[in-house]
Amino acid sequence: MVLAAKTAIAAGAAWLAALAADPHSRPYFAPLAVLLVVQPTVYDSLSRAVQRVAGVLVGVTASLAVSHVLAPSAWSIAIIIFAGLLVGWTARLGPQGVVQVPVSALLVFLVGQTTPGYGGERIVDTLIGAGVAVIAVLLTPAAPAPGEVVEHALAPLRQGTEILRAISAGIATAWTAGQADSWRLDAIALVESCETARRKHEGFALSTRWNARARRPRAALGQAEESLRAGERIAIYIRSMAWALVDGSGDARPMPAVSEMLASTASAASAYAAWLASGGTPEDLGCLAEAIRAADDALTRVLARVQERWGSDPGRWLTVGVTLAMSQRILAEASRPVGPG
């Protein structure tokens, strides 16, 4: 809604500015330039403005150069479009600029035959439209809230914590192959959530570039990046754990000790997410350290127990061993702020 209003007002202002520059003109391309330049982020808007102006300048110049030797025909149109695209790609004018070279060249070549000065009018309209668009974007830049940046990055980590709790509750009693498969699907969805969060994070990072209002969101990007990387790594560990449970579901038995250990691991991951969300306060760091110690103790106890009970059973050890190994990696990830204990 805000972007639409901004674009509409800027387009109207561009029309008025172009008419002020030449009251006898019909500056259609000034509001069109605004429509094509204004984007949600400052960086995208400025990039499009530069690309569009460059493409129009190159296209008009090229058209004026060949208009004296070519007459309008199917062959001349094909040559102009081919050459225009080739020049745009060679000059690396970007998506907007590459298209504008042949478009401007073709319009000036055809319309300019009967409208003297058309090429110059197109350049002026484009400059005015792009200039008004840039001013509108710079005066009212959009920036995400710092909390929003961090919360989106933390979403996969929190989702992974819930999957760990679900697995812990499931294997505490008799569990089935269907449950194991549902954990596997949840883990796959978690990895996909990480990819979505990564794209969202990249969008936030782009929105802060050249944005005078984005000082606080820019500062939150580092915190969000750490949160997202942790979530991505933990998601891979949970996926491996879920696959191991699927492979061992043919001989599924209650594993209360492993269940207790996973619950402690989930609590440690949750404390890590809380520490990341708070920006690393001493209180949350203390809670994280306590959760890590409890989870490490639980892991040590269950490791000794399963080695004694299933050390000679390769099938059982494969399932439990992978679960323990992935839990250990999750704890290593969550304990990085605490350091070696």
C-alpha positions in Angstrom: 0.0 0.0 0.0 2.8 2.5 1.0 4.8 1.5 -2.1 1.8 1.9 -4.4 1.0 5.4 -2.9 4.7 6.4 -3.2 4.9 5.3 -6.8 1.6 7.0 -7.8 2.5 10.3 -6.2 6.0 10.3 -7.7 4.6 9.5 -11.2 2.2 12.5 -11.0 5.1 14.7 -9.8 7.3 13.5 -12.7 4.5 14.4 -15.2 4.3 17.9 -13.7 8.0 18.3 -13.6 8.4 17.3 -17.2 5.6 19.6 -18.3 7.3 22.4 -16.4 10.5 21.7 -18.4 8.5 21.7 -21.7 4.9 22.9 -21.5 4.2 21.8 -25.1 5.4 18.2 -24.6 3.5 15.0 -23.7 6.0 13.5 -21.3 4.6 9.9 -21.2 8.0 8.4 -20.4 8.5 10.5 -17.2 5.8 8.7 -15.1 6.7 5.4 -16.9 10.3 5.8 -15.6 8.9 6.3 -12.1 6.8 3.2 -12.4 9.8 1.1 -13.5 12.4 2.6 -11.1 10.6 2.7 -7.7 11.2 -0.5 -5.8 10.8 -1.6 -2.2 14.5 -1.1 -1.4 16.7 2.0 -1.9 19.4 -0.2 -3.5 17.1 -1.7 -6.1 15.6 1.7 -6.9 18.9 3.4 -7.4 20.2 0.5 -9.4 17.2 0.5 -11.7 17.5 4.3 -12.1 21.1 4.1 -13.2 20.4 1.2 -15.5 17.4 2.8 -17.1 19.1 6.1 -17.8 22.2 4.4 -19.2 20.1 2.2 -21.4 18.1 5.1 -22.8 21.2 7.2 -23.4 23.0 4.4 -25.2 19.9 3.4 -27.2 19.1 6.9 -28.4 22.7 7.6 -29.3 22.9 4.4 -31.3 19.6 5.0 -33.0 20.6 8.5 -34.1 23.9 7.1 -35.4 22.2 4.5 -37.7 19.1 6.5 -38.7 21.0 8.2 -41.5 22.0 4.9 -43.1 19.0 2.6 -42.5 15.4 3.0 -43.5 12.5 1.4 -41.6 12.1 -2.2 -42.6 11.9 -5.6 -41.1 15.6 -6.1 -41.6 16.6 -2.8 -40.0 14.3 -3.4 -37.0 15.9 -6.8 -36.5 19.4 -5.4 -36.8 18.6 -2.6 -34.3 17.1 -5.0 -31.7 20.0 -7.5 -32.1 22.7 -4.8 -31.9 20.9 -3.1 -29.0 20.8 -6.3 -26.9 24.4 -7.1 -27.8 25.6 -3.6 -26.7 23.6 -3.8 -23.5 25.0 -7.2 -22.6 28.5 -6.2 -23.5 28.3 -3.0 -21.4 26.8 -5.0 -18.5 24.0 -2.5 -18.1 21.9 -4.8 -15.9 18.4 -6.2 -16.6 16.8 -2.8 -16.9 19.6 -1.2 -19.0 19.9 -4.1 -21.4 16.2 -3.9 -22.4 16.2 -0.1 -22.6 18.9 0.0 -25.2 16.9 -1.8 -28.0 13.6 -0.3 -26.9 14.9 3.3 -27.0 16.8 2.7 -30.2 13.7 1.2 -31.9 11.3 4.0 -30.7 13.7 6.8 -31.7 14.4 5.1 -35.0 10.7 4.7 -35.9 9.0 7.7 -34.2 11.9 10.0 -34.7 11.5 9.7 -38.5 8.3 11.9 -38.2 8.9 13.6 -34.9 12.1 15.7 -34.9 13.7 16.0 -31.4 12.0 12.8 -30.2 15.3 11.3 -29.0 16.1 14.3 -26.9 12.6 14.4 -25.4 12.9 10.7 -24.4 16.2 11.4 -22.7 14.8 14.4 -20.8 11.6 12.5 -19.7 13.7 9.5 -18.5 16.1 11.8 -16.6 13.2 13.6 -14.9 11.2 10.4 -14.1 14.3 8.6 -12.8 15.3 11.6 -10.8 11.9 12.1 -9.2 11.7 8.4 -8.4 15.1 8.5 -6.7 14.1 11.5 -4.6 10.9 9.8 -3.6 12.7 6.7 -2.5 15.4 8.6 -0.6 12.9 10.8 1.2 10.8 7.9 2.3 13.0 4.8 2.5 11.5 1.6 3.9 13.4 -0.3 6.6 12.5 -3.5 8.5 12.3 -3.3 12.3 15.4 -4.8 14.0 13.2 -7.2 15.9 11.6 -8.5 12.7 15.1 -9.1 11.2 16.1 -11.3 14.2 12.8 -13.1 14.6 12.7 -14.3 11.0 16.3 -15.6 11.4 15.4 -17.4 14.7 12.4 -19.1 13.3 14.2 -22.3 12.0 16.1 -22.7 15.3 12.9 -22.5 17.3 11.2 -24.9 14.8 14.1 -27.4 15.3 13.7 -27.2 19.0 10.0 -28.2 18.7 11.0 -31.2 16.5 13.5 -32.3 19.1 10.8 -32.2 21.8 8.5 -34.1 19.6 11.1 -36.9 19.0 11.9 -36.9 22.7 8.2 -37.4 23.6 7.7 -40.0 21.0 10.6 -42.4 21.8 9.9 -42.3 25.5 7.3 -44.9 24.9 6.6 -47.4 22.2 7.0 -45.6 18.9 6.2 -46.6 15.3 7.6 -46.4 11.8 4.9 -43.9 11.0 6.0 -41.6 13.8 9.6 -41.8 12.6 8.5 -40.9 9.1 6.6 -37.9 10.4 9.8 -36.7 12.2 11.7 -37.2 8.9 9.2 -35.1 7.0 9.3 -32.4 9.8 13.1 -32.4 9.5 12.9 -32.0 5.7 10.4 -29.1 6.2 12.8 -27.6 8.7 15.6 -27.5 6.1 13.2 -25.9 3.6 12.3 -23.3 6.3 16.0 -22.5 6.6 16.1 -21.8 2.9 13.1 -19.5 3.1 14.6 -17.7 6.1 17.9 -17.3 4.2 16.1 -15.6 1.3 14.2 -13.4 3.7 17.4 -12.5 5.4 19.1 -11.6 2.1 16.1 -9.4 1.3 16.5 -7.6 4.7 20.2 -7.1 4.0 19.4 -5.7 0.6 16.9 -3.3 2.1 19.5 -1.7 4.3 22.0 -0.9 1.6 22.2 2.9 0.9 19.3 3.3 3.3 19.8 6.2 5.7 17.0 4.9 8.0 18.4 1.4 8.3 21.1 2.0 10.9 19.4 -0.1 13.6 18.3 -2.9 11.2 21.8 -3.0 9.7 23.2 -3.5 13.2 20.8 -6.4 13.8 21.9 -8.2 10.6 25.0 -9.7 12.3 22.9 -11.1 15.2 20.4 -12.4 12.6 23.2 -14.0 10.5 24.5 -15.9 13.6 21.0 -17.1 14.4 20.3 -18.3 10.9 23.6 -20.1 10.5 23.0 -21.9 13.8 19.5 -22.9 12.7 20.9 -24.2 9.4 23.5 -26.4 11.0 21.1 -27.7 13.6 18.5 -28.5 11.0 21.0 -30.7 9.2 21.8 -32.5 12.5 18.1 -33.0 13.2 17.5 -34.4 9.7 20.3 -36.9 10.1 18.8 -37.9 13.5 15.4 -38.4 11.9 16.7 -40.5 9.1 18.5 -42.8 11.6 15.2 -43.2 13.5 13.5 -44.1 10.3 16.1 -46.7 9.5 15.9 -48.2 12.9 12.1 -48.1 13.2 11.8 -51.7 12.2 13.0 -52.6 15.7 11.5 -49.6 17.5 11.5 -49.9 21.3 11.0 -47.3 24.1 14.2 -45.4 24.8 13.4 -43.4 28.0 17.0 -42.5 28.7 17.6 -41.2 25.1 14.3 -39.4 25.4 15.4 -37.6 28.5 18.7 -36.7 26.9 16.9 -35.2 23.8 14.6 -33.2 26.1 17.7 -31.7 27.7 19.2 -31.0 24.3 16.0 -29.3 23.2 16.1 -27.2 26.3 19.7 -26.2 25.6 18.8 -25.2 22.0 15.9 -23.2 23.3 18.2 -21.4 25.8 20.5 -20.7 22.9 17.7 -19.2 20.9 16.7 -17.0 23.8 20.3 -15.8 24.2 20.4 -14.9 20.5 17.1 -13.1 20.6 18.2 -11.0 23.6 21.4 -9.9 21.9 23.5 -11.9 24.4 22.5 -10.5 27.9 24.4 -11.9 30.9 21.2 -13.3 32.4 20.5 -15.3 29.2 24.1 -16.4 29.0 23.8 -17.8 32.5 20.7 -19.7 31.6 22.3 -21.1 28.5 25.4 -22.2 30.5 23.2 -24.0 33.0 21.1 -25.7 30.2 24.3 -26.8 28.4 25.7 -28.4 31.6 22.5 -30.3 32.2 22.4 -31.5 28.6 26.0 -32.5 28.7 25.4 -34.5 31.9 22.4 -36.2 30.4 24.4 -37.1 27.2 27.3 -38.5 29.3 24.9 -40.7 31.3 23.0 -42.0 28.3 26.2 -42.7 26.3 27.6 -44.9 29.1 24.2 -46.7 29.4 23.7 -47.4 25.7 27.3 -48.6 25.2 26.8 -51.1 28.0 23.3 -52.2 26.8 23.6 -52.1 23.0 27.3 -51.9 22.3 27.2 -55.4 20.8 24.1 -54.8 18.7 25.1 -53.0 15.5 21.6 -52.3 14.4 20.5 -50.7 17.7 23.8 -48.9 18.1 23.5 -47.4 14.6 20.2 -45.8 15.5 21.1 -44.7 18.9 24.7 -43.8 18.0 23.6 -41.4 15.3 21.0 -39.8 17.6 23.7 -39.3 20.3 26.2 -38.0 17.8 23.8 -35.4 16.4 22.7 -34.4 19.9 26.4 -33.8 20.7 26.8 -31.6 17.6 23.7 -29.6 18.5 25.1 -29.0 22.0 28.4 -28.0 20.5 26.6 -25.5 18.4 24.6 -24.1 21.3 27.5 -24.0 23.6 29.7 -21.7 21.4 28.8 -18.5 23.4 29.7 -20.3 26.7 33.0 -21.6 25.5 34.8 -24.8 26.5 33.5 -25.9 29.9 
